[in-house]
Amino acid sequence: MQVLHMNKGNGDTSYAKNSTVQSKIISVGKPIMKEAVLEMLCNNVIESMGIADLGCSSGPNSLSVISEIMDTVEAANRLLGRRLVSEFRVFLNDLYSNDFNNIFMSLPAFYDRLKEEKGLEFESCFILGAPGSFYGRLFPTNSLHVVHSSSSLHWLSQVPAGLESNALKRLNKGKLYISKSSPQSVVDAYLLQFRNDFSLFIKSRSRELVAGGRMVLSFMGRSSTDPTTENSCYQWELLAQAIMSLAR
């Protein structure tokens, strides 16, 4: 939690320049986000809308979802002929060592675009950083109306119990993840860790969301019940082989 982060900056190897797949996933989810926000607005006039993007990372993807939510709200305003949301409170969350500076430096251009395209003044939109793990409480009770997280929740909070590098018995020696040679105990350890993490995530958000709030989450899955299929593990197998070759 203290040291992990996507590559910082805006260089050739940065996350900002290498996150087109994540951008596509966000685009696929936009209709779902739009539907969720419109459903919430149908029965509510919101004085101050709390929005959280969990696992925002840095670069152009960080603010794209926020823009989409604001576009949806403005479209609803025009349709109904009245302002449904007076102001936006936006919380950008990621781990402590995330490149928040990269995001904050892009805010002046973002605010200018809000004013030009939507007529929103700086005073109508408050964007804040919220460093920390989303596997636990991050925000005050009943403070959020919309929670979004994309390409983040498949990352676990820790190495599953029993698989740590200093474990007495090496259950998954030479591997980075579940592989065809991994015993069932390794599969069970990953499953238990995900269940514990995701349960804590849901419990934390249930306290932070207002009644009738919405969450839109997207994360990696697989079409097969077999956790060792190539479409879910192939890249980890290749990486493990490369690291073992380096070690040798």
ABEGO torsion letter per residue (X at the ends): XAABBBBBEABAABAAAAAAAAAAAAAAAAAAAAAAAAAAAAABBBABBBBBBBGAEBEAAAAAAAAAAAAAAAAAAAAAGBBABABBBBBBBBBAABBAAAAAAAAAAAAAAAAAAAGBBAAABBBBBBBEBABEBABBBGABABBBBBGAAABBABBBBGABAABABBAABGBABBBAABBAAAAAAAAAAAAAAAAAAAAAAAAABBBGBBBBBBBBBBABABAABAAAAAAAAAAAAAAAAAAX
